[in-house]
Amino acid sequence: MGVNPAGPNPAVPDETFSASRWTKGNLWFPTRIVVSPLRVSRVKRRLFGSSEESISISQVASVKISTGIFWSDIMIESTGGTDPITSHGHRKADALRIRDLVESFQAARR
């Protein structure tokens, strides 16, 4: 006789995708995209601290993937009209997995 949460499944772990160190701006501190049932975050570490941008899963309007010879660029746009989350230097499989996760979490919330 338990109570089920109204939100997404808390047992689903966050998935983290790191950009390649071989791409511009990612040599020392590669950009990470973290996808959870509640939000999509871009975490960029620095020598002292880090910067993080996030968009709620319910506010994600689209996920755009631009694939090159070796790496893929990802742009996650929000419905609020704010700046999109962008990241470059991810593997194509990781970019597709990010898109699939966002779409599945959005479908689960409906």
PyMOL commands that set and color helices and strands:
alter all, ss='L'
color gray80, all
select helices_A, chain A and resi 57-59+92-109
alter helices_A, ss='H'
color red, helices_A
select strands_A, chain A and resi 15-18+32-35+39-45+50-56+60-67+72-78+85-90
alter strands_A, ss='S'
color yellow, strands_A
deselect
rebuild
show_as cartoon
